[in-house]
Amino acid sequence: MPTTVFRCLLLLSLAVVDGISYAGSAHEQDQLSLVQQQLDTIERLAARVEASSQSENHERYRFDYPRLSQDIQRIRQGVQGYLSPSRAQPRDPSELVGDYRLDTPSSEPSP
């Protein structure tokens, strides 16, 4: 009799834990979908700023918008790959660059 009660409690606890993991998974998917929306927003804002800063090329350093866009795409692909994996594959080990400053060549010749 105690073995039967123990088995029932074990099965009940496994069902509860399994149910919690599915709830966490749905919440995680919602949050990652929100991350994707925010990445879209960041990309639109960056494109807008890049377009407005094209006329201001007199700065020595500029922000590297193409590199930022590449990193955003890489993050987006990682999130999308997690949300809807096609099959088990090894991960791509390359890292984000993270350095977004470009040196602008001077328009004056060096003495």
C-alpha positions, 0 to 999 in steps of 0.5 A, a space after each residue: 500500500 505505501 508503495 502505491 501511494 508513493 507511486 501516485 505521489 511521484 506521478 502527480 509530482 512529475 505531472 505538476 513539474 511537466 505542466 510547469 515546464 510547458 507553462 514556462 516554455 509558453 512564457 519564454 516563447 512570448 518573451 522571445 517573440 517580444 525580443 524579436 519585435 524589439 529587434 525590429 524596432 531597434 533596426 528601424 531606429 538605426 536605419 532612420 538615424 543612419 539616413 539622417 546622419 549621412 549629411 554629417 560626415 565631418 566627424 572623425 568617428 562614425 557609428 558602424 550601422 552595417 555592423 550593427 545590422 549584421 549583429 541584429 540579424 545574427 541575434 534574430 536568427 539565433 532567437 528564431 532558430 531556438 523558437 522553431 528549430 529545424 533539427 538538431 544541429 551544432 551551433 555556430 561558434 562565431 561571436 558578435 563583433 560589438 565594436 561599432 565605431 568607424 574611423 572616418 578618413 580625413 578629407 585633408 591631406 596629411 602634411 
